[in-house]
Amino acid sequence: MLKLKSMIACLIIFAFVISGCSNSSSSASEEGSLKIGYVGGLSGATASFGIPTFEAVEYAIKEINDNGGINGKTVELVKEDDEGNPFKGQQAIDKFANDEIHYVISGSSSAVALSQVAKVKQNNMIAVSPVASDPKVVSDDPYFFVNLANNNQFGWSAAYYAANEMDEKEMIAFVRDDAYGTSILKAFKEKYEENGGKIVKEFKYPVDAKDFNSYISQGMSQYPNATIFATGYAADTGLIAKQARAIGYDKPIVATNPISNPQYLEIAGDATNNTILSSAYISDVSVGEETKKFIETWKSEFDIEPNVYQIHGYDAVNILKTAIESADSFDTEKVQQELLKIKDYVGASGVTSFNSDGSSTKPIYMIKWENKELKLEKTLEPGSY
């Protein structure tokens, strides 16, 4: 009888443990608030987009809480600064997991996000990124979703436009030596050469580079007819533009999405003129009432128009909210399935549809810096380039 009682007690304990484990992906949300983590560059080299993205995430969560929360729960935002460092980005995901935070908005760079993907899946979490555009971030059976166009789309569209609309036949590439820069170069080079162009020189530079004068002088001397193509972020490309204009470069500068960031203008000033870039957003495009509404409310709150990271950061939170509410559950497996079902979601950044790998496909806007403003040159629909 004593043995039988012991066995029954063990079975009860075992059943309790199994029950607890099976609900581990949602237990943090069963009582109290729903915690959502934010990780991004709140300091360091990637703060130029990590901070604006956080501002939009914070704004979206306040708006959600003012309207009753998610499935009746108040959302609590927990932030971590990755400083643009992949190791710290991983640490942030581990910290969220230890704190039973199962949902994350990642404002991390592509390089940092790549280090987070396996951690997110391993810990049965869901991450949505409005920033990480490296195509390698997404994969089959995704737990890491990206609601921004990817580097293939940005690189291909910029190359197509440069070769066919601008009739530029030679390019000197300034390549930021990280996941973003090398990924953009690969996509751009592939499409540019396919359309009859040639990259005549590649200058690869470290992410903390400040002086580009020797590269620019060498490139201009060897290839006087070539146009500059920049693969970097706003800060480094701003320095390239400023230094190139200072020594007489007067041709266009071709770039991609990060150069729509106002930091580019702050650093380069008038040297921004005649910069052509492929972007996921421009405020003077009539993409719908949701976009207009968001721009108006953001401007009334902050007295400035939202940038590409803010508008996608706002959507990332609301896309996650939509999936949780559609699942009618905080279980990550169920929410993952609802994210994969999202098609034609109309948000502030336009229409978002997730592909089976967690990526999204959107129009690309070719825009131009002129007289300190961004102006639309042409809209390239998916597949057109």
C-alpha positions as CSV (number, residue, x, y, z in Angstrom):
1,M,0.0,0.0,0.0
2,L,2.9,2.4,0.9
3,K,4.5,1.7,-2.5
4,L,1.2,2.3,-4.3
5,K,0.7,5.6,-2.6
6,S,4.3,6.6,-3.5
7,M,3.6,5.7,-7.1
8,I,0.4,7.7,-7.2
9,A,2.2,10.7,-5.7
10,C,5.0,10.5,-8.3
11,L,2.4,10.3,-11.1
12,I,0.6,13.4,-9.8
13,I,3.9,15.3,-9.6
14,F,4.9,14.1,-13.1
15,A,1.6,15.1,-14.6
16,F,1.9,18.5,-13.0
17,V,5.4,19.0,-14.4
18,I,4.3,17.9,-17.9
19,S,1.3,20.2,-17.8
20,G,3.5,23.1,-16.8
21,C,6.0,22.4,-19.6
22,S,3.3,22.1,-22.3
23,N,2.1,25.6,-21.4
24,S,5.5,27.2,-21.1
25,S,5.1,29.3,-24.2
26,S,2.1,31.1,-22.8
27,S,2.5,30.9,-19.0
28,A,3.9,34.4,-18.7
29,S,0.7,35.8,-20.1
30,E,-1.8,33.8,-18.2
31,E,-1.9,36.3,-15.3
32,G,-1.3,40.0,-15.2
33,S,0.1,41.9,-18.2
34,L,1.4,40.6,-21.5
35,K,5.1,41.4,-21.7
36,I,6.6,42.2,-25.1
37,G,10.4,42.6,-25.4
38,Y,12.2,45.2,-27.5
39,V,15.8,44.7,-28.5
40,G,17.7,47.1,-30.7
41,G,20.6,49.6,-30.9
42,L,19.6,52.1,-28.3
43,S,23.2,53.3,-28.3
44,G,26.2,52.7,-30.6
45,A,26.5,52.6,-34.3
46,T,22.9,51.3,-35.0
47,A,21.1,53.7,-32.7
48,S,20.1,55.8,-35.8
49,F,17.4,53.3,-36.5
50,G,17.3,51.4,-33.2
51,I,16.0,54.4,-31.3
52,P,13.4,55.6,-33.9
53,T,12.1,52.0,-34.1
54,F,11.8,51.8,-30.3
55,E,9.9,55.2,-30.2
56,A,7.3,53.8,-32.6
57,V,7.0,50.5,-30.7
58,E,6.5,52.4,-27.5
59,Y,3.9,54.6,-29.2
60,A,2.0,51.7,-30.7
61,I,1.9,49.9,-27.3
62,K,0.6,53.0,-25.5
63,E,-2.1,53.3,-28.2
64,I,-3.0,49.6,-27.7
65,N,-3.2,49.9,-23.9
66,D,-5.4,53.0,-24.3
67,N,-7.8,50.9,-26.3
68,G,-8.0,47.9,-23.9
69,G,-4.8,46.0,-24.6
70,I,-4.4,42.7,-26.3
71,N,-7.1,40.0,-25.5
72,G,-7.9,42.1,-22.5
73,K,-4.4,42.3,-21.1
74,T,-2.3,45.4,-20.7
75,V,0.9,45.2,-22.6
76,E,4.2,45.8,-20.7
77,L,7.2,46.8,-22.8
78,V,10.6,45.6,-21.7
79,K,13.6,47.0,-23.6
80,E,17.2,45.8,-24.0
81,D,20.0,47.7,-25.8
82,D,22.2,45.5,-28.1
83,E,24.5,48.4,-28.9
84,G,24.8,47.0,-32.4
85,N,26.6,44.0,-31.1
86,P,25.5,40.4,-32.1
87,F,26.6,38.9,-28.8
88,K,24.6,41.4,-26.8
89,G,21.7,40.8,-29.2
90,Q,21.8,37.1,-28.3
91,Q,22.1,37.9,-24.6
92,A,18.9,40.0,-24.8
93,I,16.9,37.1,-26.3
94,D,18.2,34.8,-23.5
95,K,17.2,37.4,-20.9
96,F,13.7,37.7,-22.4
97,A,13.4,33.9,-22.4
98,N,14.5,33.7,-18.7
99,D,11.9,36.3,-17.9
100,E,9.3,34.3,-19.7
101,I,8.8,37.0,-22.4
102,H,7.8,35.1,-25.5
103,Y,7.1,38.0,-27.9
104,V,9.8,40.3,-29.2
105,I,10.0,43.2,-31.6
106,S,13.6,43.3,-32.8
107,G,14.9,46.6,-33.9
108,S,18.3,45.1,-34.3
109,S,20.5,45.4,-37.4
110,S,20.7,42.5,-39.9
111,A,24.0,41.4,-38.4
112,V,22.6,41.3,-34.9
113,A,19.3,39.8,-36.0
114,L,21.1,36.9,-37.7
115,S,22.5,36.0,-34.3
116,Q,19.1,36.1,-32.7
117,V,17.1,33.8,-35.1
118,A,18.2,30.5,-33.7
119,K,17.8,31.7,-30.1
120,V,14.2,32.8,-30.8
121,K,13.3,29.5,-32.3
122,Q,15.1,27.5,-29.6
123,N,13.2,29.3,-26.8
124,N,9.9,28.9,-28.6
125,M,9.5,32.7,-29.0
126,I,8.1,34.9,-31.8
127,A,10.0,37.9,-33.1
128,V,8.8,40.5,-35.6
129,S,11.4,42.8,-37.1
130,P,10.7,46.1,-38.9
131,V,14.4,46.5,-39.6
132,A,16.4,43.3,-40.4
133,S,16.4,43.1,-44.2
134,D,19.1,40.5,-44.8
135,P,17.3,37.6,-46.7
136,K,19.1,35.1,-44.5
137,V,17.2,36.2,-41.4
138,V,14.1,34.4,-42.5
139,S,13.8,30.6,-43.1
140,D,11.4,27.7,-43.4
141,D,9.0,27.2,-40.4
142,P,9.8,30.8,-39.2
143,Y,9.6,32.1,-35.7
144,F,11.4,35.3,-36.8
145,F,9.2,37.5,-39.1
146,V,10.2,40.7,-41.0
147,N,7.6,43.2,-42.1
148,L,10.1,45.2,-44.2
149,A,11.2,44.5,-47.8
150,N,14.5,42.6,-47.9
151,N,18.0,43.4,-49.3
152,N,17.4,41.5,-52.5
153,Q,14.4,43.7,-53.2
154,F,16.3,46.9,-52.2
155,G,19.5,45.9,-54.2
156,W,17.7,44.6,-57.3
157,S,15.4,47.6,-57.6
158,A,18.3,50.1,-57.1
159,A,20.3,48.2,-59.8
160,Y,17.4,48.0,-62.2
161,Y,16.7,51.7,-61.9
162,A,20.4,52.8,-62.2
163,A,20.9,50.7,-65.3
164,N,17.6,51.3,-67.1
165,E,16.2,54.6,-65.9
166,M,19.5,56.5,-65.1
167,D,21.5,54.9,-67.8
168,E,24.5,54.5,-65.5
169,K,27.0,51.9,-67.0
170,E,29.8,51.9,-64.4
171,M,29.7,51.9,-60.6
172,I,32.2,52.2,-57.8
173,A,30.8,50.3,-54.8
174,F,31.5,51.4,-51.3
175,V,30.8,48.3,-49.3
176,R,30.1,48.4,-45.5
177,D,31.8,45.3,-44.1
178,D,28.9,43.7,-42.4
179,A,25.9,41.5,-43.1
180,Y,23.9,44.4,-44.5
181,G,26.6,45.9,-46.8
182,T,27.7,42.6,-48.3
183,S,24.1,41.4,-48.8
184,I,23.1,44.6,-50.6
185,L,26.2,44.4,-52.8
186,K,25.4,40.8,-53.8
187,A,21.9,41.7,-54.9
188,F,22.8,44.9,-56.6
189,K,25.7,43.4,-58.5
190,E,23.6,40.5,-59.7
191,K,20.9,42.7,-61.1
192,Y,23.1,45.5,-62.3
193,E,25.3,43.2,-64.4
194,E,22.2,41.4,-65.7
195,N,21.0,44.8,-67.0
196,G,24.3,45.7,-68.8
197,G,26.1,47.6,-66.0
198,K,29.5,46.9,-64.5
199,I,30.9,47.4,-61.0
200,V,34.4,48.6,-61.9
201,K,35.8,48.9,-58.3
202,E,34.8,47.7,-54.8
203,F,36.0,49.4,-51.7
204,K,35.2,47.4,-48.5
205,Y,35.4,49.5,-45.3
206,P,35.1,48.7,-41.6
207,V,31.8,49.7,-39.9
208,D,33.6,52.4,-37.9
209,A,35.4,54.0,-40.8
210,K,35.3,57.9,-40.9
211,D,37.8,58.9,-43.6
212,F,37.0,57.8,-47.2
213,N,39.0,60.4,-49.1
214,S,41.7,58.0,-50.4
215,Y,39.1,55.6,-51.7
216,I,37.1,58.4,-53.4
217,S,40.2,60.0,-54.9
218,Q,41.4,56.6,-56.2
219,G,38.1,55.7,-57.7
220,M,37.5,59.1,-59.4
221,S,41.0,59.0,-60.8
222,Q,40.8,55.5,-62.2
223,Y,37.2,55.6,-63.3
224,P,36.1,59.2,-64.0
225,N,32.8,58.1,-65.6
226,A,31.7,55.8,-62.8
227,T,28.9,56.5,-60.4
228,I,29.1,55.8,-56.6
229,F,27.0,53.1,-55.2
230,A,26.9,53.0,-51.4
231,T,25.8,50.0,-49.4
232,G,26.0,51.5,-45.9
233,Y,23.9,53.1,-43.3
234,A,23.0,56.8,-42.9
235,A,26.1,57.8,-40.9
236,D,28.8,56.2,-43.0
237,T,27.1,57.0,-46.3
238,G,26.7,60.6,-45.2
239,L,30.4,60.9,-44.7
240,I,31.1,59.3,-48.1
241,A,28.7,61.8,-49.8
242,K,30.2,64.8,-47.9
243,Q,33.8,63.9,-48.7
244,A,33.1,63.0,-52.3
245,R,31.3,66.3,-53.0
246,A,34.1,68.2,-51.3
247,I,36.7,66.8,-53.8
248,G,34.6,67.4,-56.8
249,Y,32.4,64.4,-57.4
250,D,29.2,65.7,-59.1
251,K,27.5,62.6,-60.3
252,P,24.6,60.8,-58.6
253,I,25.0,58.7,-55.5
254,V,23.0,55.5,-55.6
255,A,22.0,53.8,-52.3
256,T,19.3,51.9,-50.5
257,N,16.7,52.1,-47.7
258,P,18.8,53.4,-44.7
259,I,19.7,56.6,-46.6
260,S,16.1,57.8,-46.2
261,N,17.0,58.3,-42.5
262,P,17.2,62.0,-41.6
263,Q,20.6,61.3,-40.1
264,Y,22.0,61.2,-43.7
265,L,20.9,64.8,-44.2
266,E,22.2,65.9,-40.8
267,I,25.7,64.5,-41.7
268,A,25.9,65.3,-45.4
269,G,24.0,68.5,-45.6
270,D,23.8,69.8,-49.2
271,A,25.9,66.9,-50.3
272,T,22.8,64.8,-50.1
273,N,21.5,66.4,-53.4
274,N,21.2,63.9,-56.3
275,T,21.2,60.9,-54.0
276,I,18.9,58.2,-55.5
277,L,17.8,55.3,-53.3
278,S,15.4,52.4,-53.1
279,S,13.2,52.6,-50.1
280,A,10.2,50.9,-48.5
281,Y,8.4,54.1,-47.7
282,I,8.0,57.8,-48.6
283,S,5.4,60.0,-47.0
284,D,4.1,61.7,-50.1
285,V,3.0,58.4,-51.6
286,S,-0.8,57.9,-51.3
287,V,-0.8,54.3,-50.1
288,G,-4.0,54.5,-48.1
289,E,-6.0,56.1,-45.3
290,E,-4.0,54.2,-42.6
291,T,-0.8,55.8,-43.7
292,K,-2.3,59.3,-43.8
293,K,-3.8,58.7,-40.4
294,F,-0.6,57.6,-38.8
295,I,1.5,60.4,-40.3
296,E,-1.0,63.0,-39.0
297,T,-1.2,61.5,-35.5
298,W,2.6,61.1,-35.3
299,K,3.2,64.7,-36.5
300,S,0.7,66.0,-34.0
301,E,2.5,64.1,-31.2
302,F,6.1,64.7,-32.2
303,D,6.0,67.6,-34.7
304,I,7.9,65.7,-37.3
305,E,7.1,63.2,-40.0
306,P,7.7,59.5,-39.2
307,N,10.6,57.8,-41.0
308,V,10.8,54.4,-42.6
309,Y,11.7,52.6,-39.3
310,Q,9.1,54.3,-37.2
311,I,6.2,53.5,-39.6
312,H,7.4,49.8,-39.9
313,G,8.0,49.6,-36.2
314,Y,4.4,50.8,-35.5
315,D,3.1,48.2,-38.0
316,A,5.2,45.4,-36.4
317,V,3.5,45.8,-33.1
318,N,0.0,45.9,-34.6
319,I,0.7,42.9,-36.9
320,L,1.7,40.9,-33.8
321,K,-1.4,42.1,-32.0
322,T,-3.6,41.0,-34.9
323,A,-2.0,37.5,-34.9
324,I,-2.5,37.0,-31.1
325,E,-6.1,38.1,-31.3
326,S,-6.8,35.9,-34.4
327,A,-5.3,33.0,-32.4
328,D,-7.4,33.9,-29.4
329,S,-4.4,32.6,-27.5
330,F,-1.0,33.6,-26.2
331,D,0.5,30.3,-27.2
332,T,3.4,31.0,-29.6
333,E,2.7,28.0,-31.8
334,K,-0.8,29.2,-32.5
335,V,0.3,32.8,-33.0
336,Q,3.0,31.7,-35.5
337,Q,0.3,30.0,-37.6
338,E,-1.8,33.2,-37.6
339,L,1.3,35.3,-38.6
340,L,1.8,33.0,-41.6
341,K,-1.8,33.6,-42.6
342,I,-1.5,37.3,-42.7
343,K,-2.2,38.5,-46.3
344,D,-2.9,42.0,-47.5
345,Y,-2.7,43.5,-44.0
346,V,-3.4,47.2,-44.4
347,G,-1.2,49.2,-42.0
348,A,0.6,52.5,-41.7
349,S,3.4,51.3,-44.1
350,G,1.0,50.0,-46.7
351,V,0.0,46.5,-47.5
352,T,1.9,43.6,-45.8
353,S,1.7,39.9,-46.7
354,F,3.9,37.3,-45.1
355,N,5.5,34.7,-47.2
356,S,6.0,31.1,-46.0
357,D,9.5,31.9,-44.8
358,G,8.4,34.9,-42.7
359,S,9.5,37.5,-45.2
360,S,7.2,40.1,-46.8
361,T,6.9,41.5,-50.3
362,K,6.1,45.2,-50.9
363,P,6.5,47.9,-53.5
364,I,9.8,49.7,-53.7
365,Y,9.9,53.5,-54.0
366,M,12.8,55.0,-55.9
367,I,13.3,58.4,-54.2
368,K,15.7,61.3,-54.4
369,W,17.3,63.7,-51.9
370,E,16.9,67.2,-53.4
371,N,17.0,70.5,-51.5
372,K,17.0,68.6,-48.2
373,E,13.8,66.8,-49.0
374,L,12.9,63.3,-50.3
375,K,11.0,63.2,-53.5
376,L,9.4,60.2,-55.3
377,E,11.0,59.4,-58.6
378,K,9.2,56.1,-59.4
379,T,7.2,53.3,-57.8
380,L,8.5,49.8,-58.7
381,E,5.8,47.1,-58.0
382,P,7.0,43.6,-57.0
383,G,8.1,41.7,-60.0
384,S,8.7,44.7,-62.2
385,Y,12.4,44.8,-61.5
